[in-house]
Amino acid sequence: MRVQGSYTVEAALVVPIVLGCILLILSQTIDLYIEVTETTQYDRWWEEFQPADSFRKIEFLRTFENNSGEE
């Protein structure tokens, strides 16, 4: 006896699993994108800060201040 059937039962089980996997991957991708953009903004802020340049300017002003007092 051969039974005729459709794939609706199998699809009803497989499609939610596949969609769940796709949504899980998409959620992780969005989380990683947010993390990368936050890191990029932090790196950009650090490049604008330039602590070495500020230190050089302060040291230059101190040497200028010390030299003007000796004259």
C-alpha positions in Angstrom: 0.0 0.0 0.0 1.5 3.3 -1.1 0.5 6.4 0.8 0.3 9.7 -1.0 1.3 12.6 1.1 2.7 16.1 0.9 5.6 17.9 2.3 3.6 20.2 4.5 4.2 18.2 7.6 8.0 18.1 7.0 8.0 21.7 6.1 6.0 22.6 9.2 8.9 21.1 11.2 11.9 22.2 9.2 11.0 25.8 8.2 10.7 27.1 11.8 14.1 25.6 12.6 15.7 27.1 9.6 14.2 30.5 10.2 15.3 30.3 13.9 18.9 29.6 12.8 18.8 32.5 10.3 17.4 34.9 12.9 20.0 33.8 15.4 22.8 34.4 13.0 21.3 37.8 12.0 21.0 38.8 15.7 24.7 37.9 16.3 25.7 39.8 13.2 23.9 42.9 14.4 25.5 42.6 17.9 29.0 42.3 16.3 28.3 45.3 14.0 27.3 47.5 17.0 30.4 46.4 18.9 32.7 47.3 15.9 31.1 50.7 15.5 31.5 51.5 19.2 35.2 50.4 19.0 35.8 52.5 15.9 34.3 55.6 17.6 36.5 55.0 20.6 39.6 54.6 18.4 38.7 57.8 16.5 38.4 59.6 19.8 41.8 58.4 20.9 43.4 59.5 17.7 41.9 63.0 18.1 43.2 63.1 21.7 46.9 62.7 20.8 48.4 62.7 24.3 52.0 62.7 23.1 51.4 66.0 21.2 49.8 67.6 24.3 52.8 66.4 26.4 55.3 67.9 23.9 53.4 71.3 23.9 53.4 71.4 27.7 57.1 70.6 27.9 57.9 73.2 25.3 56.0 75.8 27.3 57.8 74.8 30.5 61.2 75.2 28.8 60.1 78.6 27.4 58.9 79.6 30.8 62.2 78.6 32.5 64.3 80.3 29.8 62.4 83.6 30.1 62.8 83.7 33.9 66.7 83.4 33.6 67.1 86.5 31.4 
